[in-house]
Amino acid sequence: MNLTLEEIQKKHDEILNLCYKAIIKDSWKHNINSNVIVGIHQSDFAKAQVNSKDEIFISIHPAFLKTRCLNKLYESLIHEFTHLFLGLDSKHDKKFKRFESYLLNLIGCDLNASKNEAMEIINKIEFKWTVIAILEDGSELFIEGINRRNNEYSEYPRTKNIKHIIKDGEHKDKVIVKYKVIRNK
């Protein structure tokens, strides 16, 4: 069965209830509106957003629809719930990662499956640009699709002391020399 908005809403509510049992609702920085929406112009898998009535809700990327990418959905929801627990302005520091990891373990999310599912979702999205990393050995590695160019890739490296190093996978510990941004359309 493929994911529908109703199925996503059901999973959202189930996971949120598990999170509230693990971390008392009163200790969360933000209360959440229980409705999930499908984002129209969205680059993230999921995003905690505030509407005009100051209600906070989760917006899900439309590429989730008609897939069975449950683990990526779970990971995305937990990531946003962690922001709601710690604060929407919270950074992805050690504390954030600790809580996110705790909640992911709580619901039994398979992170390896989530990575594969992320690629399935990304392949459904028509991005305006593709980012390719050029490694020290000259090989090229797909990084991500983007809809807006930014300085993170076009002005890399900013200083000679800061280098991006790949942290996992078959290219682990290889250094990125530069990025190439290719227009898709």
C-alpha positions as CSV (number, residue, x, y, z in Angstrom):
1,M,0.0,0.0,0.0
2,N,1.4,3.4,-1.0
3,L,1.4,6.4,1.4
4,T,-1.5,8.8,1.3
5,L,-2.0,11.9,3.3
6,E,-4.3,10.0,5.7
7,E,-1.7,7.3,6.2
8,I,1.0,9.9,6.9
9,Q,-1.3,11.7,9.3
10,K,-1.9,8.4,11.1
11,K,1.8,7.7,11.4
12,H,2.4,11.3,12.5
13,D,-0.1,10.9,15.4
14,E,1.2,7.5,16.4
15,I,4.8,8.7,16.6
16,L,3.9,11.9,18.3
17,N,2.0,10.0,21.0
18,L,5.1,7.7,21.5
19,C,7.3,10.8,21.8
20,Y,4.9,12.4,24.4
21,K,5.1,9.2,26.4
22,A,8.9,9.3,26.4
23,I,9.2,13.0,27.0
24,I,6.4,14.6,29.0
25,K,4.4,17.0,26.8
26,D,4.8,19.9,29.2
27,S,8.5,19.9,28.8
28,W,8.3,20.5,25.0
29,K,9.2,24.1,23.9
30,H,6.4,24.1,21.3
31,N,2.9,22.6,21.1
32,I,2.0,21.1,17.8
33,N,-1.2,21.3,15.7
34,S,-2.0,17.7,14.9
35,N,-2.7,18.3,11.3
36,V,-0.1,17.4,8.7
37,I,0.0,19.2,5.4
38,V,1.7,18.4,2.1
39,G,4.1,21.2,1.2
40,I,3.9,22.7,-2.3
41,H,7.2,24.6,-2.6
42,Q,9.3,22.6,-0.2
43,S,13.0,21.5,-0.3
44,D,13.1,19.5,2.9
45,F,11.6,16.0,3.5
46,A,9.6,17.5,6.4
47,K,9.5,20.9,8.0
48,A,8.0,22.3,11.2
49,Q,6.2,25.5,10.2
50,V,4.2,28.2,11.8
51,N,1.0,29.4,10.2
52,S,-0.7,32.9,10.4
53,K,-2.5,31.8,13.6
54,D,0.8,31.0,15.2
55,E,0.0,27.3,15.1
56,I,2.9,24.9,14.5
57,F,2.4,22.0,12.2
58,I,4.5,19.6,10.1
59,S,4.7,20.0,6.4
60,I,5.7,16.8,4.4
61,H,7.3,16.9,1.0
62,P,4.8,15.7,-1.7
63,A,7.3,13.2,-3.0
64,F,6.4,10.9,0.0
65,L,3.0,10.4,-1.5
66,K,2.5,7.1,-3.5
67,T,5.7,5.6,-2.0
68,R,6.3,3.1,0.8
69,C,9.2,5.1,2.3
70,L,8.1,4.6,5.9
71,N,11.6,4.7,7.5
72,K,12.4,8.1,5.9
73,L,9.0,9.4,6.9
74,Y,9.7,8.3,10.5
75,E,13.2,9.8,10.5
76,S,11.8,13.1,9.1
77,L,9.0,13.3,11.6
78,I,11.4,12.5,14.5
79,H,13.8,15.2,13.3
80,E,11.0,17.8,13.3
81,F,9.6,16.6,16.6
82,T,13.1,17.0,18.1
83,H,13.0,20.7,16.9
84,L,9.6,21.1,18.6
85,F,10.9,19.6,21.8
86,L,14.2,21.6,22.0
87,G,12.9,24.7,20.1
88,L,12.5,25.7,16.5
89,D,15.7,27.7,16.7
90,S,17.7,24.7,18.0
91,K,20.9,23.8,16.1
92,H,21.9,20.3,15.2
93,D,24.4,20.1,18.0
94,K,25.2,17.1,20.2
95,K,22.2,17.6,22.4
96,F,19.9,17.7,19.4
97,K,21.5,14.6,17.9
98,R,21.2,12.8,21.3
99,F,17.5,13.4,21.6
100,E,16.9,12.6,17.9
101,S,18.8,9.3,18.3
102,Y,16.9,8.5,21.4
103,L,13.5,9.0,19.7
104,L,14.6,7.2,16.5
105,N,15.6,4.2,18.7
106,L,12.3,4.4,20.6
107,I,10.2,3.9,17.4
108,G,12.6,1.4,15.9
109,C,13.5,3.4,12.7
110,D,15.9,1.6,10.3
111,L,18.3,4.3,9.3
112,N,20.0,2.2,6.6
113,A,16.6,1.7,5.0
114,S,15.9,5.4,5.5
115,K,19.0,6.3,3.4
116,N,17.8,4.1,0.5
117,E,14.3,5.5,0.8
118,A,15.7,9.0,0.7
119,M,17.3,8.3,-2.7
120,E,13.9,7.0,-3.9
121,I,12.2,10.2,-2.9
122,I,15.0,12.4,-4.3
123,N,14.7,10.6,-7.6
124,K,11.1,11.6,-7.8
125,I,11.9,15.3,-7.3
126,E,12.7,17.5,-10.3
127,F,15.4,19.7,-8.9
128,K,16.6,22.8,-10.9
129,W,20.3,22.1,-10.0
130,T,22.4,19.1,-9.2
131,V,25.4,19.4,-6.8
132,I,28.5,17.1,-7.6
133,A,31.5,16.9,-5.3
134,I,34.9,16.6,-6.9
135,L,37.2,14.5,-4.7
136,E,41.0,14.7,-4.3
137,D,41.4,11.6,-6.6
138,G,39.4,13.3,-9.3
139,S,36.3,11.2,-8.9
140,E,32.9,12.8,-8.8
141,L,30.2,12.1,-6.2
142,F,26.5,13.1,-6.4
143,I,25.7,15.2,-3.3
144,E,22.1,16.5,-3.7
145,G,19.6,18.2,-5.9
146,I,18.8,21.8,-5.0
147,N,16.3,24.4,-6.3
148,R,18.3,27.5,-5.3
149,R,22.0,28.1,-5.7
150,N,23.8,29.3,-2.6
151,N,27.3,30.2,-1.5
152,E,27.9,26.9,0.3
153,Y,28.8,25.2,-2.9
154,S,29.8,28.1,-5.2
155,E,32.3,29.7,-2.9
156,Y,33.9,26.5,-1.5
157,P,36.5,26.4,0.0
158,R,36.1,29.7,1.8
159,T,39.4,29.2,3.6
160,K,42.3,26.9,3.1
161,N,42.0,25.5,6.6
162,I,38.4,24.3,6.3
163,K,37.8,21.1,4.2
164,H,34.8,19.0,3.8
165,I,35.5,15.4,4.5
166,I,33.1,12.6,3.6
167,K,32.0,10.9,6.9
168,D,30.6,7.6,5.8
169,G,30.0,5.3,2.9
170,E,32.4,4.0,0.3
171,H,34.1,7.4,0.0
172,K,34.6,7.7,3.8
173,D,37.5,10.1,4.8
174,K,38.0,11.4,1.3
175,V,38.4,15.2,1.0
176,I,36.2,17.3,-1.3
177,V,38.3,19.6,-3.4
178,K,35.4,21.6,-4.9
179,Y,31.8,21.4,-5.9
180,K,30.3,21.5,-9.3
181,V,26.7,22.8,-9.7
182,I,24.9,21.7,-12.9
183,R,21.7,23.2,-14.2
184,N,19.2,20.4,-14.9
185,K,16.7,22.3,-17.1
